[in-house]
């Protein structure tokens, strides 16, 4: 596991465009924190996709999972992504969004994909026992860490399609957003 994180924390592939900046990664990687700060630096709108879905549905993500199942939630997620695709905005996606069939391709076609990566132990510490995380609800710490490892193993191949990969384990959100803004040519 350590070898995957041994390279420098910032990697860029491809050209940055002025379309959507999609932030992907596991829950607890810092997508919402970094995204809000980056959007402020760029003077672009920021959208936390899970919050946008909650506002539209009038229910929390946990309630949507309970009433519609994961498939129903993922359908809402894909619709929200399509509505934002190609807009000049910074969008923090839910942890499973990019791993859904066809979604990573759509994200890459409509903007720049940025993977905020962290080790499973970091992710588990950051999310704690947050009851709002339906996929981790009711799990003890050891089971939560095991679930995070399993989800990461399933999702990471999609995340690694990103043009940017940033390790966030030891970097505060402010530092990550500043570095991204610098690399985008918009540091303030």
N, C-alpha and C positions, 0 to 999 in steps of 0.2 A: 504494500500500500504506500509506503513512504516514497518509492521511486516516482510515482505519478505526480508527486508534489515537489520534486526536487529541482525543477526548472525555474527560471525567473518568474515572478508573479504576473507579469504582463506579456501577452502574446497577441499580435494582430496579424490577420491575414485578409487580404482584399482591400477594397476602397470603401471609405466611409461615404455614405450619401446623406442627403439632408431629408431623408424620409424617417420612418419610425425607428427609434432605438428600442429594441426589444431586450429586456433583461430576463434571463432565464437562470434557473438553478434550483436547488432544493430549498424547502422551507428552512428559514434560519440563515440563509446565505447572505442576506442583506439587500435583497432586491428592492424592497419598499424604501428602506432608509437611504440607500445609495441613489435610487431613482428620483426621489423627491429632491435631494440635494443637487443631483446632476441637472434635472429640469430647471431648477432655480438658476443655476449657473448659465445654462443655455438660453434662459428666458423662453422656455418651451412649456407646454402643458405637461403635467404628470398624471398618469392614470395607473392606479393599483387595480389590476383587472378583477381580483376577487372582490374588492370594495365596490367597483362599478357593477358587478353582477349582483351583489347584495342589494345595492340601491335600486336597481331595475326590478329585481324579484321581490323586494320588500321582505326578504328573509336572509338569514346568515348562511354562509357556506355550509356549516354543520347541519342546519335545518334543511337545506336543499339536498345534501347527501342523504339525510334521513328520509325525506319525502319522495325524492326523485331517483335516488341511487346515484352511483358515480357516473353512469352513462347519461343520465339526465343533466347532471351538472356539467359534464364534458361537452354536451351539445350546446348549452348556454355559453360555455367558455369559447367554443369555436365561433359562435355567432358574434360574440363580443370582439374577438380577434379580427374577424372579417370586417366589422364596423370600423375598426381603428387602422386596419392595414393601409400603409402608405401615407398616413397622416404624419405631420411633423410633431411628434410627441415622444416622450419617454414613457414606456409602458413596462411595468413590473408584472410579469406573468406568474400565475400559480405554479407550484413545483412540477405538476404533472402535465401542464399544457403542451409544452414542446414535444413531449413523448407520444402524443396522440397521433394516429395515422394521418399523414399529409400536412400536419401543422408546421413542422420544422421547415418544410419546403416553402410553405406560404410565408412564413416569417422571413426567410432568406430572400424571397422574391420581392418583398415589400419594405425591407429596411435592413438595418444592421443588427445582428444578433450578438449579444454580449452575455457570456456565461460567467456568473459569479460563483466560484467554486470554493468549497470549504470541506474539511475532513468531517467524517461522520460524527466524531466525538465533539467537534466544535458545534455542528448543527444541533446535536442532542442537547448540549449545554444551553444553546441560545433559545431553543423552543421550550425547554423544560417540560412541564406537564400541562401546557396550554390546551385547555378543553376545546378551543375553537379549531383545533387541527383534527379533522374527522379521521384521518388515516392513522393517527396516533392515540386517539381517545381511549382512555381506560388502560393503557399499557404502563407497566412499571418501568423504571429507568433502564433496566437491562433489555427488556422486550422492545422498548422505544428505540434504543440504539440499534438493535438487530433489525427492526423494521426500517429505520433510516438507511442502514447499510444495504438492505435488500432493494429498497426503492432506488437508491443511488445507482446500484449495479444495473438496474433495469433502464433507468433514464439517462445515464451519463452518455451513452453513444449518441443520443439525440443532442444533448447539450454540447458535446464536443464538435458539432457541426458549426458552432458559432465562429464568427470572424475574430472575436476577442475572447480570451479566457483569462480571468483574473482570480487569483487565489486571495480570498478574503479572511483567512484564518487570523492573521496577525495585523490586519489593516482596519482601522476604524472607517466607518462609512464616509466621513468627511474627506479622508485621505484618498479613498477609492474614487469618489466623485471628482475631486480636484485633478487627480491623474487622468481620468477619462476626459474631463473638460480640456485639459492641456493637449492631450492627444487628438482631440477633435478640433483643436485650434480656437477654443473659446474660454480659456481660463480667465477668471476674473478675481 
